[in-house]
């Protein structure tokens, strides 16, 4: 796998309703080539110790607040981004973990960037009708959702994205990997918006290429599973997609089958 490329932080573009929409998105690349390392341990949620190829051991930032169940396996090859010349306490961030079935993106912050690129390219057919895209918009109540879509012929649409990394069963992606009261609040906001006549969409983005289906992990968070069932009944659109993942970049790829519990 080639890891040469440059990550550009994607800015969502505003398109006119008559603008040409590309048929597929471009990969989200990294600002500089990722650096290989071996995972020694992950601890305190946001820290991990890695052995570099020269044998040195460093502590890196782990941008994943979940349990990382099924991941964070000591001895696995990982890929790090380097943030030289910044005021960060930790100069390296953990981006990818190589599992036997392929690379997995563990940095949850990348999910919205991947979706932003896909929206700008019109690469998500279910959401291509709204040409104007804004990020991190307050819904007028107590929630701030990931995307606000407008400019189409119908009502505005609100979009919340969840980064999925867990797979406890071959071919099956699951979320959440830990209890998520914040996630449940986002579901309640989507239900409220849909009841008020707006479009509302919940999207699960699996940052892994080895799954064909998605399911809510009700055994891990029963409260979230109950809230998810209410979303389903409220006619909130639910989407699940996977990604092609490599040290060169991450790209939204194909829809996953959504399994209802």
C-alpha positions in Angstrom: 0.0 0.0 0.0 1.3 3.4 -0.9 1.1 6.0 1.8 2.2 9.0 -0.3 -0.3 11.7 -0.5 -1.5 14.9 1.2 -4.5 15.3 3.4 -6.5 18.3 2.5 -9.1 19.2 5.1 -12.2 19.2 3.1 -14.3 22.3 3.0 -17.9 21.6 1.9 -18.6 23.6 -1.3 -21.9 25.5 -1.9 -23.2 24.4 -5.3 -26.1 25.8 -7.3 -29.0 23.5 -8.0 -27.9 23.2 -11.6 -24.2 22.5 -10.9 -22.6 19.4 -12.3 -22.3 16.7 -9.6 -19.4 14.3 -10.0 -20.3 10.6 -10.0 -18.0 9.7 -7.2 -16.0 11.3 -4.4 -12.2 11.7 -4.2 -10.3 10.1 -1.3 -9.6 12.1 1.7 -5.8 12.1 1.9 -3.3 13.0 4.6 -1.2 16.1 4.9 2.0 14.1 4.9 2.7 10.4 4.5 1.6 8.3 7.4 4.3 6.6 9.5 4.1 2.9 10.4 4.4 1.8 14.0 3.5 -1.2 16.2 0.8 -0.8 18.9 2.0 -1.7 22.4 -1.0 -0.5 24.4 -3.9 1.9 24.5 -4.9 3.5 27.8 -6.8 6.4 29.4 -9.0 6.4 26.2 -6.9 9.0 24.4 -3.4 7.7 24.7 -1.5 4.8 23.1 2.1 3.7 23.2 3.7 2.7 19.9 7.0 1.2 18.9 8.5 3.0 15.9 10.5 1.3 13.2 13.8 2.5 14.7 12.8 0.7 18.0 12.0 3.9 19.9 8.7 4.0 22.0 6.5 7.1 21.8 3.1 8.0 23.2 0.5 9.2 20.6 -2.9 10.7 20.7 -5.8 8.3 20.2 -8.7 10.3 18.7 -11.4 7.7 19.6 -13.5 8.1 22.7 -15.1 4.7 22.5 -14.0 1.4 23.9 -12.4 0.3 20.6 -13.8 -3.1 21.2 -12.4 -5.6 18.6 -9.6 -3.2 18.0 -6.5 -1.8 19.8 -4.8 -5.2 19.6 -1.2 -5.1 20.9 1.3 -6.1 18.3 -0.7 -4.9 15.3 0.8 -2.6 12.7 -0.6 0.9 12.9 -0.2 4.1 11.0 0.4 7.6 12.5 0.1 11.1 11.3 2.8 13.6 12.4 1.9 17.1 13.4 5.3 18.9 13.2 5.7 22.5 14.2 2.5 22.7 16.2 1.8 23.4 19.9 0.3 20.0 20.5 1.5 18.1 23.5 1.7 14.9 21.5 3.2 15.2 18.0 1.7 12.0 16.6 -1.9 10.8 16.2 -3.1 7.3 15.6 -5.0 7.1 12.3 -5.2 3.4 11.2 -4.9 -0.1 12.6 -4.2 -3.0 10.3 -6.5 -6.0 11.0 -6.3 -9.3 9.1 -9.2 -8.2 7.0 -7.8 -4.8 6.1 -7.0 -1.3 7.4 -9.4 0.3 9.8 -9.7 4.0 10.4 -9.7 4.6 14.2 -9.7 8.4 14.2 -13.4 9.2 14.6 -12.9 12.8 13.6 -12.1 11.7 10.0 -15.7 10.4 9.5 -17.2 13.9 9.0 -14.5 14.9 6.6 -15.1 11.8 4.5 -18.9 12.5 4.5 -18.3 16.2 3.7 -16.2 15.2 0.6 -18.9 12.8 -0.5 -21.7 15.4 -0.1 -19.7 17.9 -2.0 -19.3 15.4 -4.8 -22.9 14.2 -4.8 -21.6 10.7 -4.1 -24.4 9.9 -1.6 -27.5 9.4 -3.8 -29.9 9.7 -0.9 -28.6 13.1 0.0 -27.7 14.5 -3.5 -30.9 16.7 -3.8 -29.6 19.3 -1.4 -26.8 21.4 -3.0 -26.0 23.7 0.0 -24.2 22.0 2.8 -23.2 23.5 6.2 -21.3 21.8 9.0 -21.9 21.8 12.8 -25.2 23.7 12.8 -27.4 24.2 15.9 -30.9 22.9 15.3 -32.6 25.7 17.1 -33.0 23.8 20.3 -30.3 22.2 22.4 -28.4 20.1 19.8 -25.7 20.8 17.3 -25.9 18.3 14.4 -23.1 17.4 12.0 -24.6 18.8 8.7 -27.5 21.0 7.6 -28.5 20.5 3.9 -30.7 22.9 2.0 -31.3 24.4 -1.4 -33.4 21.5 -2.8 -37.0 21.6 -3.9 -38.2 20.0 -0.6 -37.7 20.7 3.1 -34.2 21.2 4.6 -32.4 18.1 5.8 -30.4 17.5 9.0 -27.7 14.9 9.0 -25.9 13.3 11.9 -22.9 11.0 11.3 -21.6 8.2 13.5 -18.1 6.8 13.0 -18.2 3.0 13.1 -15.1 0.9 13.9 -16.3 -2.2 15.7 -16.9 -5.6 14.2 -17.4 -8.5 16.6 -18.8 -10.8 13.9 -17.3 -11.3 10.4 -18.9 -9.0 7.9 -21.0 -7.1 10.5 -20.2 -3.5 11.6 -21.8 -2.3 14.9 -22.2 0.9 16.8 -21.9 2.0 19.6 -18.9 0.3 21.1 -19.7 1.9 24.5 -22.7 3.6 26.1 -23.5 6.9 24.4 -25.9 9.2 26.1 -24.8 12.0 23.6 -25.7 9.7 20.7 -29.2 9.2 22.2 -29.7 12.9 22.4 -28.8 13.3 18.8 -31.5 10.7 18.0 -34.1 12.6 19.9 -33.2 15.7 18.0 -33.6 14.0 14.7 -37.0 12.6 15.7 -38.1 16.1 16.8 -36.9 17.7 13.5 -38.7 15.0 11.5 -41.9 15.6 13.4 -41.7 19.3 12.6 -41.5 18.6 8.9 -37.8 18.7 8.2 -35.8 16.0 6.6 -33.7 14.1 9.1 -31.0 11.5 8.3 -28.8 9.3 10.5 -25.7 7.9 8.8 -23.4 5.3 10.1 -20.0 5.4 8.4 -17.9 2.2 8.8 -14.2 3.2 8.5 -13.4 -0.3 7.4 -13.8 -2.3 4.1 -14.6 -5.7 5.5 -18.3 -5.5 6.3 -21.5 -6.0 4.3 -24.0 -5.2 7.0 -24.6 -2.9 10.0 -26.4 -3.3 13.3 -26.9 -1.2 16.4 -25.2 -3.0 19.3 -28.2 -3.2 21.7 -26.3 -5.4 24.1 -23.8 -2.7 24.7 -26.2 0.2 25.0 -29.9 -0.9 25.4 -31.0 2.8 25.8 -29.5 3.8 22.5 -31.1 0.7 20.8 -34.5 1.8 22.2 -33.9 5.4 20.9 -32.8 4.0 17.5 -36.1 2.1 17.3 -38.0 5.3 17.9 -36.0 7.0 15.1 -36.9 4.2 12.7 -40.6 4.6 13.5 -40.4 8.4 13.1 -39.4 8.1 9.4 -35.9 9.4 10.0 -33.8 8.2 7.0 -31.1 5.7 8.2 -28.0 5.1 6.0 -24.9 3.0 6.5 -21.9 3.0 4.3 -18.4 1.6 4.4 -15.1 3.0 3.3 -12.0 2.0 1.3 -9.2 2.6 3.8 -5.4 2.7 3.3 -2.4 4.8 4.4 -3.0 6.8 1.2 -6.5 7.9 2.3 -10.1 7.1 3.1 -13.0 7.1 0.6 -16.7 6.5 1.0 -17.4 3.3 -0.9 -20.8 1.4 -0.8 -24.0 1.1 1.2 -24.3 -1.6 3.9 -27.4 -3.6 4.7 -29.0 -2.3 7.9 -30.1 -5.1 10.2 -32.9 -4.2 12.6 -32.6 -5.9 16.0 
